[in-house]
Every structure is written in structure tokens, then in C-alpha cells.
Amino acid sequence: MPKIGIALSGGGSRCVAQLGAIKFLEEKGLSFSAVSGSSGGAIAGALYAAGHSPDEILSMLKGIDFKSFLKYHLHKGSLYSVVGAEAYLQDVAGLKDFASLKIPFYCTVVNFRTGLAEYKKSGDLAKLIVASSALTPIFAPVEYQGEIYIDGGFYDNLPAAALTESCDKIVGINVNPMFESLPQGFRKRLAKALFIMLNANIREGKRLCDLYIEPKDMSKYSIFDTENFDTFFETGYHEARVHERGIDKFIGAL
């Protein structure tokens, strides 16, 4: 049986849609030999690699008070530092180290010094997940082993490349569909600018995918929206079902 990997894009809270899509893929009989993720996709991917079902991960994420992790950090060059997230990932979510995961996992980070992506598969799992989600300068960079790391999505927001050596086929789920609009206001313009950046960084990853799913409706939501997780999950599930014929063709060719 071919080894199938799954690459999960960044996209903040919108990455919950990936869980719905994975649930449908599992119902179709797919299982995965490796997982890669950037930013929010690193959080979802690590939890999935730890053996949690999509429904279990949804429940876990809904129970988190994300605002409790944030502390103003402007005097040190970023809007927020993320306090307590590492401890939560280790002690509550059980993401202590890569070796304890049930599925091999690649966490995408960007080395702030070199500007290049690194695909981590060993080391301090919780710290690297926080680094992969460090959308600088909104969130503070993370120091690890003498280097400074920031959000993996800045360089490779759909890290299929991390899976090419270990997997025969790759499934990609991107939750940053482009939308055509000319938004007004700081927040909306920032959101559109981030969409443009994130989409530019998925082109190579998309090319490497044998099956690609992109929930179109996710463009309606902010990457910081933590109030609509159930809607995101359902949107991802529905989008995967829309692709059922392509999924069946993909499975049939394995």
C-alpha cells in the first residue's frame, strides 16, 4: 500500500476546517503515514499525529481560552508574546516530544536569521509548534537552540515538500482561498494582505499534492476568529464531500 502524507496549511483558527476535511477522508477509508503543518496547521497536525480524532481535536480547541495566552509585548518589538501556550501543549494536549507521536510529524518553521524554512521532526515539540505559529510582528518570535524562529507560513504555507521523501502520495488541505475584494479599514486590509502572502506560499506545495482540497467559504472568516469553530469544521467536511468523486478516483489509483 502506498504511503500517504497529508500537508496542512497555516491559516490561524481557519485550520479547524482541515479537521472536518480529514474526518471525511477517514470515512472514505484513507489513513496517513505522515503529517506536515505550518502555523495553525502545525497545531492541528501535531494533535492529529498524536492520535486524536478530528472530533476530539475540535472539542479540545473549543475549550481553550486563547486570549489568556496573550501578553502585550510591544516594547520588545512584537504586539504580543504568547505566554503559557507551550505549557498547555505539553501538559494538557500531551504534545511533549516528536517520539511520542503515533504518526511522523514535520513542523514547519522559518529561521528568522536565514529566511529559510526548516522542517523539524525532532526536538521540543511544543516550543516548535509555538514557533511555527509566531506570526511576527503580531506574535513574538521564538528562540530555540540558539536560533530565532517565526511562522512557517512566511516561507512554505503548504509544506508538502516535507513529505516528498517519506510518502508516495500527498494530500494537501489549504484554508486560505483567494477572494477578490478591495477591503476598507486596517483589519480587513491586513487580512487581505495576509491572504495574498499565504496564497503565494502555497504554489509549490499545491503542485506537489496528488489530492488538493481548499474550502472556498473560509475566505469569509478571520484567522483570529475563535467563535465559529463548529462552522469551520462543517465547512471543511462539506468541501471534502464536494470533492468525493476526485477522492474516489485518488483512492482507486492507490
C-alpha positions in Angstrom: 0.0 0.0 0.0 1.4 3.4 -0.9 2.4 5.7 1.9 0.1 8.8 2.0 1.1 12.0 3.7 -1.1 15.0 4.5 0.1 18.6 4.4 -1.9 21.2 6.3 -1.6 24.9 5.5 -1.4 27.7 8.0 -4.4 29.9 8.5 -4.9 30.5 12.2 -8.3 29.5 13.5 -9.5 28.6 10.0 -7.3 25.5 10.2 -10.2 23.9 12.1 -11.7 23.3 8.7 -8.9 20.9 8.0 -10.2 18.7 10.8 -13.6 18.4 9.1 -12.0 17.5 5.8 -9.8 14.9 7.5 -12.9 13.4 9.1 -14.5 12.9 5.6 -11.2 11.5 4.2 -11.1 9.0 7.1 -14.7 8.0 6.4 -13.6 7.2 2.8 -11.0 4.9 4.2 -7.9 7.0 4.0 -5.2 6.8 6.6 -2.0 8.8 6.7 1.7 7.7 7.2 3.0 11.2 7.9 1.7 14.7 8.6 3.2 18.1 7.9 1.9 21.5 9.0 2.6 25.2 9.1 1.3 27.6 11.8 -2.3 26.7 12.7 -1.9 23.6 10.5 1.1 22.6 12.8 -1.2 22.7 15.8 -3.9 20.7 14.1 -1.4 18.4 12.5 0.5 17.6 15.7 -2.7 16.8 17.6 -3.8 14.5 14.8 -0.3 12.9 14.7 -0.7 12.3 18.4 -3.6 10.0 17.7 -6.6 12.3 18.4 -9.6 12.1 16.1 -10.8 15.2 14.3 -13.8 15.4 16.6 -11.6 15.1 19.7 -9.3 17.9 18.4 -12.3 20.1 17.7 -13.5 19.6 21.3 -10.1 20.4 22.7 -9.7 23.6 20.7 -13.2 24.8 21.7 -12.2 24.5 25.3 -9.2 26.8 25.0 -9.3 30.5 26.1 -6.8 31.7 23.5 -6.8 35.3 24.9 -5.4 34.0 28.1 -2.1 33.2 26.3 -1.6 36.7 25.1 0.5 39.4 26.8 1.3 42.8 25.4 4.9 42.8 24.1 5.2 45.9 22.0 8.2 47.3 23.9 10.1 44.2 22.8 9.3 44.5 19.1 6.1 42.5 18.8 2.4 43.2 19.6 2.0 40.1 21.8 4.1 37.4 23.4 2.4 34.0 23.8 2.6 33.0 27.5 1.6 29.6 28.7 0.9 28.1 25.2 4.0 25.8 25.5 2.9 24.5 28.9 -0.6 23.9 27.6 0.6 22.0 24.6 2.8 19.8 26.8 0.7 19.3 29.9 -2.9 19.4 28.6 -2.6 18.4 25.0 0.2 15.9 25.7 2.5 17.2 22.9 5.7 16.6 24.8 8.1 15.3 22.0 8.0 14.0 18.5 8.9 10.5 19.6 5.6 10.1 21.4 3.5 10.8 18.3 1.7 7.9 16.7 2.4 9.3 13.2 5.6 11.0 12.0 5.1 14.8 12.0 7.0 17.6 10.3 6.7 21.1 11.9 7.4 23.9 9.6 9.3 26.9 11.0 11.2 29.8 9.3 14.7 30.7 10.6 14.5 34.4 11.1 18.2 34.8 10.5 18.5 32.9 7.2 14.9 33.5 6.0 14.6 29.8 5.1 12.1 27.1 6.0 13.1 24.2 8.2 11.0 21.1 8.6 11.5 19.9 12.2 10.9 16.2 13.0 12.6 16.1 16.4 13.2 18.3 19.4 11.0 20.3 21.7 7.6 19.7 20.0 5.6 22.3 22.0 8.1 25.1 21.5 8.4 24.4 17.8 4.6 24.4 17.3 4.5 27.8 19.0 7.4 29.0 16.8 5.6 27.7 13.7 2.6 29.9 14.7 4.6 33.0 15.6 3.1 35.4 13.1 5.7 38.1 13.6 5.4 41.0 14.4 1.9 40.3 15.8 3.3 37.4 17.8 6.8 37.3 19.2 9.5 35.1 17.6 10.6 32.0 19.4 14.2 31.4 20.4 15.3 27.7 20.1 18.8 26.2 20.2 20.5 29.5 19.5 18.3 30.5 16.6 15.2 32.6 16.3 12.1 31.1 14.5 8.9 32.6 13.1 5.7 31.4 11.5 6.3 28.6 8.9 3.7 30.1 6.6 6.0 33.0 5.8 8.0 30.7 3.5 6.1 27.5 3.0 2.4 27.6 3.9 1.5 24.3 2.5 4.5 22.1 3.4 4.1 19.2 1.1 7.8 19.4 0.4 8.5 18.0 3.8 6.7 14.7 2.8 8.2 14.0 -0.6 10.9 11.7 0.7 8.8 9.6 3.0 5.5 9.4 1.2 4.3 8.1 -2.2 1.2 10.3 -2.4 0.4 13.6 -0.8 -2.9 15.2 0.2 -3.0 18.9 0.8 -5.6 21.0 2.6 -5.4 24.8 2.2 -7.7 27.0 4.2 -6.6 30.3 2.6 -8.7 30.6 -0.6 -8.1 33.9 -2.5 -11.0 36.3 -2.7 -11.5 39.3 -4.9 -12.3 42.5 -3.0 -10.9 45.9 -2.1 -11.5 46.0 1.7 -11.5 49.2 3.7 -10.2 49.6 7.2 -7.0 48.4 8.9 -8.1 44.9 10.0 -9.7 44.0 6.7 -6.8 45.3 4.7 -4.4 43.3 6.9 -6.5 40.2 6.4 -6.4 40.6 2.6 -2.7 41.2 2.6 -2.1 38.1 4.7 -4.3 36.1 2.2 -2.2 37.3 -0.7 1.0 36.4 1.1 -0.2 32.9 2.2 -1.5 32.1 -1.2 1.8 33.0 -2.8 3.5 30.5 -0.5 1.3 27.5 -1.4 2.0 27.3 -5.1 4.9 24.8 -4.9 3.1 22.8 -2.2 0.0 22.6 -4.3 2.0 21.4 -7.2 3.3 18.5 -5.1 -0.1 17.4 -4.0 -1.9 14.4 -5.6 -5.2 15.4 -4.0 -5.9 19.1 -3.1 -8.8 20.4 -1.0 -9.5 24.1 -0.5 -12.7 25.1 1.4 -13.8 28.2 -0.6 -16.1 29.6 2.1 -13.2 30.0 4.6 -12.3 33.3 2.9 -15.2 34.9 4.8 -13.5 34.4 8.1 -10.6 36.0 10.0 -7.6 33.9 11.0 -8.3 35.1 14.6 -12.0 34.0 14.7 -12.3 31.6 17.6 -16.1 31.8 17.8 -17.0 29.7 14.8 -15.1 26.5 15.2 -18.2 24.3 14.6 -18.9 26.2 11.3 -15.3 25.8 10.2 -15.3 22.1 10.9 -18.6 21.6 9.0 -17.3 23.7 6.1 -14.2 21.5 5.8 -16.3 18.4 5.9 -18.7 19.7 3.3 -15.9 20.8 1.0 -14.2 17.4 1.1 -17.6 15.8 0.3 -17.9 18.1 -2.7 -14.6 16.5 -3.9 -15.9 13.0 -3.3 -15.6 11.9 -6.9 -11.9 13.1 -7.0 -11.3 11.4 -3.7 -12.7 8.1 -5.0 -10.5 8.4 -8.1 -7.5 9.1 -5.9 -8.2 6.1 -3.7 -8.9 3.9 -6.7 -5.5 4.7 -8.2 -3.6 3.7 -5.0 
